[in-house]
Amino acid sequence: MTFFWVGLYLVALLAIGFASHRFFRGTGEDFFLASRSLGPLVLLMSLVGTHMTAFSILGASGEAYHRGIGIFALMASSSAVVIPAVFLFVGVPLWAAGKRHGYLTQVAYFRDRWGSEALARTLFVVLAVLLVPYLLIGIKGAGLTLFEMSAGRLPTWAGSGLMCAVVLAYVLGGGMRGTAWVNVFQTVIFLALGGATFAVIVSRGGGLGTWMARLGSERPELLTWGGEIRPLELASYLLIPLSAAMFPHLFTHWLTARRAETFRLSIVAYPLCVALVWLPSVLLGVMGRLDVPNLAGPASSGIVVQMIGRYAPGAVGSVLAAGVFAAVMASLDSQALAMGNMFTQDILARMRAGRAPVSERQQVAAGRLFIVAIVLVALLLSELVDRSIFKLGVWCFTGFCGLFPLAVAALYWRRSTAAGALACVVATAGSWAYFLARGWSDPAYSVGGTGLLAVAPVMLLSTAALVLVSFLTAPPEPERLAKFFGRMAP
Amino acid sequence: MTTAVAARRGPQPVRWLLYGALVALALLHQDGWLADDARLVLGLPVSLLYHALYCVAAALLMAGLVRFAWPRHLVDEAGTAEPPPPSPSGGG
């Protein structure tokens, strides 16, 4: 019975993915971008589903378990204000450029914006490397969820492998349309079941008042953030959501919008969705510390599933755990699809330039093969990496933040040059690798022990590289500027 | 930017007010005055409630930005016409 609802849920995902295949038009644009046809509600649900991952459910609760309610301020409320602003000031202009010039991928846009093949290839490699920790979050989360649900009987690799198999099946079958439909279903499931999970656990524990009174007497430090989080760390976390501007899967989702107005609902509703997902996660994490007090390090990422097992055993628990599983799965599909898209369009097609052209069907087949390969690599790594889901996420987002100046310069800075853009990417990769090497083994690492996260110097260095090298190199040609800024406001 | 475009993006003072509100909201994220306050308000730790309401404020601000600072000039340029067929580079 433990796995009945999870099994039923996985079958439903496959059915949705295969149903969407009936609408497949056989073109690359349809497979990767659903022919730019998604409406406001589907866009909102797929953006939320894509962005609310194992990081938001398992990572948030696991980190709150150790550090208290301040985790909501670190990631949730900062995302609530920054990410919709990124949608408005970066997402909508990029959608407009994509529609105007027919881009299918993020790399294609940046290649054309600065006219540089070297930039495009370097950016692809850096994006692929940065995306691996993000893939790991989902894969590890799935393995951990099923491990906890089975009380340790199902090893993590089996749960992770099952999730990868299901995701690959509907992504390869349904492409972006299948992924978007599945994301809508997943988002509805995890928002509804997430609320139900919270309500059941709170109610069976005596109500919110009882839980808070217990926390106040047994673990008062979890009700404040002053003892655990330094002001510079809180300030640094306001930068982390800027990473959304450079996520390949979000870029792809932006391009799927039917019209610019499609974004409006996502921009306004996103902060509320963030609160709806993160508030229960953080509260369940701190409440879990009372009942399961001795989890060390990454083991705390399974606290929500443990609480479900404790307060809702049997069929109810199985249904609720299926909701956790839904959230965990919702981003792996889009990430894999976005990478397959870029590999097909930006690497394979360019390598074959001058030879026989690749047909649309060959493009889709190559993209599918690449998706399988990258998911298998991530699956293998998930068994080797033992960091907590929250820390993995923050390191991944730090790298994407380093590329944020690239998006801003592409859209708003005429004087930026290809060499400057390339310097920005190289500076991001170098500084991210440097700080990762220094901080990987220390979960509490901050720059100079000040509380400042590595994201701040990484962004500073990448911005400096972009600006300095742009000014040291010749200005971009007027024709290129006219193409991208000709009819834009100065 | 043409006057017509400016008019369609909303009155300029309102837009700048909203941009200012966005900066102010970002600054208000630092709720240092609640850092060590363990009081419960409406059943929640006060800092957690503050940040939950902060999310509501962010949604209201976004509604204002969407209404008065919408980049309609970009949207008009992208238009409703079908995009050109993608080249292998995806570029135009």
Interface residues (C-beta under 8 A of the other chain):
Chain A: G28 E29 R36 I69 G70 F72 A73 A76 S77 S78 A80 V81 V82 P84 A85 L88 V92 P93 W95 A96 A97 G98 K99 R100 H101 G102 Y103 L104 T105 A108 Y109 R111 D112 L208 G209 M212 G216 P220 L223 T224 W225 G226 G227 I229 P231 L234 A235 L238 R259 A260 E261 R264 I267 V268 A269 Y270 P271 L272 V274 A275 L279 V282 L283 Q345 D346 A349 R350 R352 A353 P357 V358 K483 R487 M488 A489 P490
Chain B: M1 V5 L22 L25 A26 H29 Q30 D31 G32 L34 A35 D36 D37 A38 L40 G43 L44 P45 S47 L48 H51 A52 Y54 C55 V56 A58 A59 L61 M62 A63 L65 V66 A69 W70 P71 H73 L74 V75 E77 A78 G79 T80 P83 P84 P85 P86 S87 P88 S89 G90 G91 G92
